[in-house]
Amino acid sequence: MKITSSFFFFYMLLLFSCSGKEPKTTSSKDPFFVILGVTQDAGYPQISCTKECCNRVKTEPSLRKMVSSIGLVDPISNQCWIFDATPDFTEQVSLITSHVKEKTIPDGIFLTHGHIGHYTGLMYLGKEAMSAKKIPVYGMSRMVEYLSTNGPWEQLVTNQNIQLNEIKENQKIVLNSRIAVTPILVPHRDEYTETVGYIVQCNNKKALFIPDIDKWEKWQQNITALITAVDIAFLDATFYKNGEIQRDMAEVPHPFVTESMALFNDLSLRDKNKIHFIHFNHTNPLLDQNSEAKHEVIRQGYNVAKEKSIV
């Protein structure tokens, strides 16, 4: 069958628009995600870093990136939620609520675990700052216990700045008629709390959010099967490759991006394009727009999470 030039143009335009290489618009009434931050807990640039990776931000402040977080918006119900409360919570709340009408705070906060980049933004809800009223916060049992029994977080509970909602593995939390969230346990350093990722169901589409995990082989679930079962996958990309930092990287056993790409190599291009790598350490070359590492990730069909973009 002969393919006309106009059909070919339309096909290529459709393929490019679905590639995730450019931010989407919000003209649709479907729920959408906003990438609120992309870096590991300590941000970019990182404190006390004098390496080239951080020094370039001193000469070009626009390169600064916020800590890993995503927001979810439902345009019809005019609701929004944040996944992880980071040290950049103030700016991220402003960013997500700019996508809804007449709101200054999200309708709820989902926490993944008790490391500094994932819950400490809750402090801005306390009496020294916003003095919020019963903001719903969702966390697993150890996360809820930690916040309830350790200062200064317990003040948020006793002062009713936040309302803790204990969630359970694989049990769906229905947010409205269009959106539901399900926590899934993942292996990670669980000194104080469990660590979870989330599966978010929006109508007939699903998204996976796993900003922190140990090596994929430590997980009982098959990550490639999960990727094929969802429409979007925000995945841990803390380090690009082994030897990236000057310490034994077995102490911080995140899956290297190079390992993930090798594991995902047999996925179709369509499935690879679902993946948005996120949660970059300050040493990760994916933070450098012009790095060969970033070009290689894009060449192989994956996405590098872009702050403030819509997915």
C-alpha positions as CSV (number, residue, x, y, z in Angstrom):
1,M,0.0,0.0,0.0
2,K,1.4,3.4,-0.9
3,I,1.7,5.8,1.9
4,T,1.0,9.4,0.9
5,S,3.3,12.2,2.1
6,S,0.4,13.8,4.0
7,F,-0.3,10.6,5.9
8,F,3.4,10.1,6.6
9,F,3.6,13.6,8.0
10,F,0.6,13.1,10.2
11,Y,2.0,9.8,11.4
12,M,5.4,11.3,12.3
13,L,3.7,14.2,14.0
14,L,1.6,11.8,16.1
15,L,4.6,9.7,17.0
16,F,6.6,12.8,18.1
17,S,3.7,14.2,20.1
18,C,3.5,10.9,22.0
19,S,7.3,10.6,22.6
20,G,7.3,12.7,25.7
21,K,10.1,14.8,24.3
22,E,8.0,18.0,24.5
23,P,5.8,19.1,27.4
24,K,2.1,18.5,26.8
25,T,-0.6,21.2,27.0
26,T,-3.4,21.3,29.5
27,S,-6.3,21.8,27.0
28,S,-7.7,18.3,27.7
29,K,-10.0,17.7,30.7
30,D,-8.1,14.5,31.5
31,P,-6.1,14.4,34.8
32,F,-2.4,15.2,34.2
33,F,0.9,15.2,36.1
34,V,3.2,18.1,36.6
35,I,6.9,17.4,37.3
36,L,7.6,19.6,40.3
37,G,11.2,18.6,40.9
38,V,13.8,16.2,39.6
39,T,16.8,15.9,41.9
40,Q,17.9,13.7,44.8
41,D,17.0,14.8,48.4
42,A,19.7,17.4,48.7
43,G,18.8,19.3,45.5
44,Y,21.0,20.8,42.8
45,P,23.4,22.4,43.4
46,Q,24.2,20.3,46.5
47,I,25.5,21.9,49.7
48,S,29.3,22.2,49.9
49,C,29.8,20.8,46.4
50,T,32.7,22.5,44.6
51,K,32.7,20.2,41.6
52,E,32.1,21.4,38.1
53,C,28.6,19.9,38.1
54,C,27.6,22.4,40.9
55,N,29.9,25.3,40.0
56,R,28.1,25.8,36.7
57,V,24.9,26.7,38.6
58,K,26.8,29.5,40.3
59,T,27.4,31.2,36.9
60,E,24.0,30.2,35.5
61,P,21.4,30.1,38.4
62,S,18.6,29.1,36.0
63,L,20.2,25.6,36.0
64,R,19.1,25.1,39.6
65,K,16.7,22.2,40.1
66,M,14.2,21.3,42.8
67,V,13.9,18.1,44.7
68,S,12.1,15.2,43.2
69,S,8.3,15.4,43.4
70,I,5.3,15.1,41.1
71,G,1.9,16.7,41.2
72,L,-1.4,15.4,39.9
73,V,-4.2,17.7,38.7
74,D,-7.8,16.9,37.9
75,P,-9.2,19.8,35.8
76,I,-12.8,18.7,36.1
77,S,-12.9,18.4,39.9
78,N,-10.4,21.3,40.4
79,Q,-8.3,19.1,42.7
80,C,-4.6,18.6,43.0
81,W,-2.3,16.4,45.0
82,I,1.5,16.2,45.6
83,F,3.6,13.1,45.8
84,D,6.4,13.8,48.4
85,A,6.8,16.9,50.5
86,T,10.3,18.1,49.7
87,P,12.5,20.9,51.1
88,D,11.3,22.9,48.0
89,F,7.7,22.4,49.1
90,T,6.8,26.2,49.1
91,E,7.7,26.7,45.5
92,Q,6.3,23.3,44.4
93,V,2.9,24.0,46.1
94,S,2.8,27.3,44.2
95,L,3.6,25.5,41.0
96,I,0.9,22.8,41.3
97,T,-1.8,25.1,42.6
98,S,-1.2,27.4,39.6
99,H,-3.0,24.7,37.6
100,V,-6.2,24.9,39.6
101,K,-8.6,27.7,40.5
102,E,-8.6,29.6,43.8
103,K,-6.4,27.2,45.8
104,T,-3.2,27.7,47.6
105,I,-2.6,24.2,49.0
106,P,-3.1,20.7,47.5
107,D,-6.0,18.5,48.4
108,G,-3.6,15.9,49.8
109,I,0.0,14.8,50.1
110,F,1.3,11.3,49.5
111,L,4.6,10.4,51.1
112,T,6.9,7.7,49.9
113,H,9.3,7.4,52.9
114,G,11.1,9.0,55.7
115,H,14.3,10.4,54.0
116,I,14.9,14.1,54.1
117,G,13.9,14.9,50.5
118,H,10.5,13.2,50.8
119,Y,8.7,14.5,53.9
120,T,10.5,17.4,55.5
121,G,8.5,20.0,53.4
122,L,5.6,19.2,55.9
123,M,7.3,21.7,58.2
124,Y,5.9,24.6,56.1
125,L,2.4,23.5,57.2
126,G,3.2,24.2,60.9
127,K,2.5,27.2,63.1
128,E,5.8,28.9,62.2
129,A,4.7,29.1,58.6
130,M,1.2,28.4,57.1
131,S,-0.5,27.0,60.2
132,A,-2.6,24.8,57.9
133,K,-5.8,23.2,58.8
134,K,-6.1,19.4,58.5
135,I,-4.3,18.9,55.3
136,P,-4.6,15.2,54.4
137,V,-1.3,13.4,54.5
138,Y,-1.1,9.8,53.3
139,G,1.6,7.4,54.6
140,M,2.3,3.8,55.5
141,S,2.0,2.6,59.2
142,R,5.6,3.3,60.2
143,M,5.5,6.7,58.4
144,V,2.3,7.6,60.3
145,E,3.9,6.5,63.6
146,Y,7.1,8.4,62.9
147,L,5.3,11.6,62.3
148,S,3.0,11.1,65.3
149,T,5.7,10.3,67.9
150,N,8.7,12.4,66.9
151,G,9.2,16.2,67.2
152,P,8.7,18.5,65.6
153,W,6.4,16.5,63.3
154,E,4.1,15.5,66.1
155,Q,3.2,19.2,66.6
156,L,1.7,19.1,63.1
157,V,-0.6,16.3,64.3
158,T,-1.5,17.7,67.7
159,N,-2.1,21.2,66.3
160,Q,-4.2,19.6,63.5
161,N,-2.1,21.2,60.8
162,I,-2.2,17.8,59.1
163,Q,-4.6,14.9,59.1
164,L,-2.7,11.6,58.9
165,N,-4.2,8.8,56.8
166,E,-2.7,5.4,57.2
167,I,-2.5,3.5,54.0
168,K,-1.8,-0.2,53.3
169,E,0.2,-2.0,50.7
170,N,-1.8,-2.8,47.5
171,Q,-5.0,-1.2,49.0
172,K,-6.5,1.4,46.7
173,I,-7.3,4.9,47.9
174,V,-10.1,6.4,45.9
175,L,-9.7,10.2,45.6
176,N,-12.7,10.8,43.3
177,S,-14.6,9.1,40.6
178,R,-11.7,9.5,38.2
179,I,-8.6,8.9,40.3
180,A,-7.3,6.3,42.7
181,V,-3.9,5.7,44.2
182,T,-2.4,2.4,45.3
183,P,0.9,2.1,47.4
184,I,3.4,-0.7,46.6
185,L,6.3,-1.5,48.9
186,V,9.8,-1.3,47.4
187,P,13.2,-2.2,48.9
188,H,15.2,0.7,50.2
189,R,17.0,1.9,53.3
190,D,14.1,1.8,55.8
191,E,15.8,3.2,59.0
192,Y,12.6,5.0,60.1
193,T,9.8,4.1,57.8
194,E,8.8,1.8,55.0
195,T,9.4,2.9,51.4
196,V,6.6,2.8,48.8
197,G,6.0,3.7,45.2
198,Y,2.6,4.5,43.9
199,I,0.4,3.3,41.1
200,V,-2.0,6.1,40.1
201,Q,-5.1,5.3,38.1
202,C,-6.7,8.1,36.2
203,N,-9.7,6.9,34.3
204,N,-8.4,4.1,32.1
205,K,-4.7,5.1,32.4
206,K,-2.1,4.2,35.0
207,A,1.1,5.9,36.1
208,L,3.9,4.4,38.3
209,F,6.0,6.6,40.6
210,I,9.1,5.1,42.2
211,P,11.6,7.9,43.0
212,D,13.7,5.7,45.4
213,I,14.5,2.0,45.3
214,D,17.4,-0.3,45.7
215,K,18.6,-2.5,42.8
216,W,15.7,-3.8,40.7
217,E,16.8,-7.4,41.4
218,K,16.1,-6.9,45.1
219,W,12.4,-6.3,44.4
220,Q,10.0,-9.2,44.2
221,Q,8.0,-7.5,41.5
222,N,9.0,-7.5,37.9
223,I,9.7,-3.9,36.9
224,T,9.5,-4.6,33.1
225,A,6.1,-6.2,33.5
226,L,4.9,-3.2,35.5
227,I,6.2,-0.8,32.8
228,T,4.2,-2.6,30.1
229,A,1.1,-2.5,32.3
230,V,1.2,1.3,32.9
231,D,1.1,4.3,30.6
232,I,3.7,6.5,32.4
233,A,6.6,5.4,34.7
234,F,8.6,7.9,36.8
235,L,11.6,5.8,37.8
236,D,14.6,6.2,40.1
237,A,17.7,7.5,38.3
238,T,19.8,8.7,41.2
239,F,23.1,7.7,39.6
240,Y,23.9,7.3,35.9
241,K,26.7,4.8,36.3
242,N,29.0,3.1,38.7
243,G,31.9,5.1,40.0
244,E,30.0,8.4,39.8
245,I,30.8,9.3,43.4
246,Q,33.9,8.8,45.5
247,R,32.5,6.2,47.9
248,D,31.5,2.6,47.8
249,M,28.3,2.8,45.7
250,A,27.1,-0.5,47.2
251,E,26.2,1.7,50.2
252,V,23.7,3.6,48.1
253,P,22.4,0.7,45.9
254,H,20.1,2.6,43.6
255,P,19.7,1.1,40.1
256,F,22.2,2.9,37.8
257,V,20.5,4.4,34.7
258,T,22.9,2.3,32.6
259,E,21.7,-0.8,34.5
260,S,18.1,0.1,34.0
261,M,18.5,0.7,30.2
262,A,20.2,-2.7,29.9
263,L,17.4,-4.3,31.8
264,F,14.8,-2.5,29.7
265,N,16.6,-3.1,26.4
266,D,14.1,-5.6,25.1
267,L,11.1,-3.4,25.7
268,S,9.4,-1.9,22.7
269,L,10.1,1.7,21.8
270,R,6.5,2.5,22.9
271,D,7.2,1.0,26.4
272,K,10.6,2.7,26.7
273,N,8.9,6.0,25.9
274,K,6.7,5.6,29.0
275,I,9.7,5.9,31.2
276,H,10.7,9.3,32.7
277,F,13.9,9.0,34.7
278,I,13.8,11.2,37.8
279,H,15.5,11.8,41.2
280,F,19.0,12.7,40.0
281,N,22.0,13.1,42.3
282,H,23.9,16.3,41.7
283,T,26.7,14.3,40.0
284,N,24.3,12.7,37.5
285,P,25.2,13.9,33.9
286,L,21.5,13.7,33.0
287,L,21.3,17.1,34.8
288,D,23.5,18.5,32.0
289,Q,21.4,19.4,29.0
290,N,24.3,18.9,26.6
291,S,25.9,15.7,28.1
292,E,26.5,12.7,26.0
293,A,24.7,10.6,28.7
294,K,21.5,12.6,28.2
295,H,21.7,12.3,24.5
296,E,22.2,8.5,24.8
297,V,19.1,8.2,27.1
298,I,17.0,10.1,24.6
299,R,18.4,8.2,21.6
300,Q,17.4,4.9,23.2
301,G,13.8,6.1,23.5
302,Y,13.6,7.1,27.2
303,N,12.6,10.5,28.7
304,V,14.6,12.6,31.2
305,A,12.2,14.2,33.6
306,K,12.0,18.0,33.0
307,E,11.0,20.3,35.8
308,K,7.7,22.1,35.4
309,S,6.7,20.0,32.4
310,I,3.3,18.4,32.0
311,V,2.9,14.6,31.4
